[in-house]
Amino acid sequence: MKDLCDDVKLLGSTTSEPFFQFQNQAIATIYDPQHLLKCTRNLFLKYYVQFESERLNSQLPGAKWEHVEKLYKSDKDLAIRKLFKLTDTHLAPVTQCAMKVGLAAQS
């Protein structure tokens, strides 16, 4: 999978100088947070996520999409829900729903 950062680097943008030149104008490179959330969600659907901690000098427990589903299912039938904005569509984004940024970024 090609990394978005690779495209930005090809344009000449770096973390120390987050812009590139186009027709004698400096163009700032700004990542779109909503699309980053959508991409993160879609990757989280496919892969096991392992965290590392420099402070603890160890690996923390990992996370799976199944953990989110389990939490949602336990909350779904409660009279007073904590995750009241989540729906089945949020947890099973398929086809066109998986491409909707608003669904991933909804708060």
N, C-alpha and C positions, 0 to 999 in steps of 0.2 A: 504494500500500500504506500503510495506516494505521500510524503509529509507536506502539509501546507507550508511549513517553514522552508522547505526546499525551493518552492516557487518564489517566496519572498527573497531568499538569498540570491536566486538567479537575477532578480531585479536589482540587486546591490544593496538591499536593506539589511542592516545588522541590528543587534540589540543595543549596541553603543550609538549607532546612527540609524534610527528607525525611519528612514525615508530613502527614496530613490529619485533620480533625475529623469524627467520626461519633458522634452521640448523646452529645455532651460528652466523648468520649474521643479521645485522640490515637492514630491508627493509623499505624504506621511503614510506609513503602513500601520493600520489599526485593525486588530482582530475583532470580529463581530461576536460578542459574548453569547448571543442567543444561538448562533450556529455552532459555536464551540460546545455549548451545552447539549445540543442535538447530537453532535458527533460523539461526545462523551457517552451519552445515553446509549446510542447505537452500538458503540464498542463494548459498553458494559453489558449489553444484552448477549454479546457473543463470547466475551472473555472473562476469566477469573481475574480479579484485581488484587494484587499483593502490595501492601504498603510497607515502607521502610521508615525507620526513625533514626535520625542521626543522634538525637539526644539520648535515646535508649540504647543505641548501638545494636539494634536488633530489628528483626522483621516483626511487624504486627500481624494479627490475624487478617486473613484475606476476606474479600467480599464477593458474593455472587448475586446475580440478578434474582436468584431463587430467594435470597434473604429479603429482598424488597417485596417480592410476591407474598412471602409468608407473613410479613408485617401487614401488608395491605389486606390479606384475607382475614387475619385476626381482628383487624380494625373495622372491616366492612360491615359486620353484623351488629356492631355495638349501637346502642341507642344514641349515645353522644360520641361521635367519631372525632379522632384527632387528625386524621388524614381526610377530612371531609371533601377536599377539592379533587382528590384522586378518583379516577374512574377506571373501569375495565379497559377503556381505550388507551389510557396512559400506560398501563402495564402490558398491553399486547399491541404495540404499534406495528401494524402490518401495511404493506404496500404504500399507499398515499399518505396514511397517517404517520408512517415512519419519517416521511419527508417534511412534515409540518413542524416548523420551528416553534410555533406558538404552543404546541402540545408539550414539547420538551422544556420550554422556558416558562411555562405557566406557574404562577405563584399563588 
